[in-house]
Amino acid sequence: MTTLEANTPLPKLLGYGGAIPFIGLALLVHMLANHQDVMRHALLGYGACIVSFVGAVHWGIWLATNGKRAAGILWSVVPSIAAWVVLSVNDQLSCLAMAAVLVSCLIADFRFRQLGDLPQWYVRMRITLTTVGALSLIAGTFGA
């Protein structure tokens, strides 16, 4: 599979830019005590979007390889289903559960990297972004 080079700036710009809502919403959970539940739900919803996105990457790999990576397409739907389940529960610990789903996606990406499906720069970026996202979700769990 042809991969993007590590110096491709646009995916990195978009990826790291995607950390801003995680950080901002986690801060707002703590800063807006009167709207804490709304901010926590927004953070949880954003986490669900990102989890679904990182799962969808594997659907794209399946398409790009003309269906040669069956494991990837099977995995690609798991994160969005897990996010949906977490959203359905929607209690204070949901952000903590979404952080666990996000970390699980990273662990799966380590495995897909070993199979040659993902470039190393992407996995390195995912480590940073998953750390920021998971810590933001954890911080959102324990608001002011």
N, C-alpha and C positions, 0 to 999 in steps of 0.2 A: 504494500500500500504506500502510495506517495504521501509524505507528510510535509507540513509547513516547516520552514526553517525556524530555528530558535530566535532569530532576530526579527521575526515578523511583528511589527509594532501594534497593529490594530487589535488582534486578539488579546494582547496583554493590556492595552488601554481599556478595552471593553471589560475585560475580566477584573482588573483592579478597580475600575470605576464602579463595578457592581458591588464592591465591598462598602461603598459609601452608604447606601440605604441600611445595610446591616448595622453599621456603627451609629448612624444618625437615629434610627428607630430605637436602638438599645439605649441611647442617651435620653431620648424623649420619654421612654418608659420611666426613667428615674427623675426627669425634670418636670414632667406634667402629671403630678400626683392625681389631679382631678380627672385626667383622661388616661390613666394608666392602662386600663383594660382595653381601650381602643388602640393605644399605641402597641400594646403587647399583641393584639390580634393582627395589627398591620405587620409587625415583625414576623409573626408566625406565617402570615400569608406570603410575605416576601420569601421566607425560608422555603415554603412549599414550591414557589415558582422556581427558585434556584435548584432545588432538589430535582424537580421535573426536568429542568434544562440539562443538568449533568447526566441524567439518565438518557435523555434524548440524543446526546452525543453518540451513544452506542447504536442508536437506530440509524444515525447518519453514517457511521462506520459500516454498518451492514449494507446500506445503500451503495456506498462508495466502493465496496468490495464485491458488488453484484451478488450479495447474499451468501458469501463464503464464510461469514462469521456468525453462525447460528446462536452461539452463546451470548453474543453481544445483543442481538435483537431480543432474546428472551430476558436478559437483564434490563434492557432499556425501559421496560414498563414497570419494573419493581419499584424504583424510587417514587414515581408519581402515585402509585397505589399506596405505598407507605405514607406519603405525604397526605393523601386524602384521608387515610385512617386517622392520622394525627390531627388533622383539621376537624374531623368528625367528633373527636373527643372534646377538644377545646376547653381545657381547664388550665389552671396556672402552670401545671407541669408540662403542658403541650410544647412549650418552647424547648424544654429540656429534651423531650422526645424527638423533636425535629432536629436538634443538634446531633443526637445519636444517629438519626437517619442520614444526615449530611456526612458524618464521619464514616458511616458504613459505605456510603458511595465512594469515598476516597479509598477505603480499603479495597473495594472492588476494582477501582481504577489502578491500584498497584498491581493487581493480578492481570488486568488487561494490558498493562505496560509490559509485564513479563511475557505475554503472548505476542507482543509486537504491535498491538492495536493502537497504542497511544505514544506520541513522542515524549521524550524525557522532559523537555521544557514545559509541556502541558501539565505533567504530573507535578513538577516542582511548583508551578503556579498554583495548582489545585491545593497543594499542601498549605501554602500561605493563605489562600482564599478560604479554605475550609477551616483553618484555625481562626481566622477573623470571624467568619460566619458562625461557627460553633460557639466561640466565646461570647459573641453578641447575643446569640440565642440564650445562652446560659445566664448572661447578665439580665436579659429580659425576663427570665423566669423569676428572678428575685428582685423585683422593683422596689421602689421607695415605700 
